[in-house]
């Protein structure tokens, strides 16, 4: 069972890696227990018998770890939202009730990287609660999302420039600007 890792940086550069050795894969998976500190570390070092690369985690927008096994046991407790990466041709319908939300959310990063996710979770009854739910996404140390073929993605919220939600709102929180996009 191979493990494939994709790292995208704020320079919008993508590096891909693979591993088939069971012990090496286990080391990567065990490191997920500390995924909350991934982007606050001083360096992320990736090495092989041919080369060594050193990343500045603060310049990483996201990391995807594709593997066929369930990774829930390796991750810290989740947040309020469940997120799954959308396939290129997938266009989910937005569903909003008094208590829940489910719909497409596009995450935009410094350097031009983007990722489209299906986000679902609780919906606050009042506008200020909804604003807090959204702004908390920017305040987390790391955001996790599921990959369609198995595995997880890790978002560095410090490099988010904006989030676009595929739903309008009937009442904006105080201090919001009501404008139409061109």
Secondary structure, 3 states (H helix, E strand, C coil): CCEEEEEEECCCCEEEEEECCHHHHHHHHHHHHHHHHHHHCCCEEEECCCCEEEECHHHEEEEEEECCCCCHHHCCCCCCEEEEECCCCCCCCCEECCCEEEEEEEEEECCCCEEEEEEEEECCCCHHHHHHHHHHHHHCCCEEEECCCCEEEEECHHHEEEEEECCCCCCCCCCCCCCCCC
